[in-house]
């Protein structure tokens, strides 16, 4: 309705302007009923249309995005391939008669650790005042992923890490965020 007509759009915006004007407390019930019936304009959008749009939005939120699903499937496939490879190598290690049982266990653990998903480390580079507004170039001496942050963000991250350390030492469950 906002797209189709200027008047409808204006009326909707005007109706929403003072939506908190009626949140007084400790009023008599008769006054509240009277205020509801006379002080608020009825919404110009029909109930059926509003309900239909709400349902559409609800359906969209429930359904995952196709690209996300594809990416998850690719990740899963890669992991299963790596695990299969690790399993085959583990069988070879077990068949090897030269090494001891402890050595075999150590080698198998190493194989499976390699197959596990590794989270890539991100290096945080603090932006200096003169480079904060410009597009940052790759800093010297930084390999792999990096992210340019402002000093406040770096301090916040440090404090979170410190809280987690402290919580681990004291044994309290606080600071479980990562």
URRAZI-V615747 format. One record per pair of residues at least 12 apart in sequence whose C-alpha atoms are under 8 Angstrom apart, sorted by the first residue. I is the first residue (numbers start at 0). J is the second residue. Records with the same first field share a line. If there is no record, write none. Layout:
BEGIN
I: J + J
END
This chain:
BEGIN
0: 44
7: 43
10: 43
11: 42 + 43
14: 39 + 40 + 42
78: 114 + 115 + 116
81: 114 + 115
82: 111 + 114 + 115
85: 110 + 111 + 114
88: 110
89: 106 + 107 + 110
92: 106 + 107
119: 144
120: 143 + 144
121: 143 + 144 + 145 + 146
122: 141 + 143 + 144 + 145 + 146
123: 145 + 146 + 147 + 148 + 153
124: 138 + 145 + 146 + 147 + 148
125: 147 + 148 + 149 + 150 + 153
126: 147 + 148 + 149 + 150
127: 149
131: 149
135: 147
159: 174 + 176 + 177
162: 174
163: 175
END
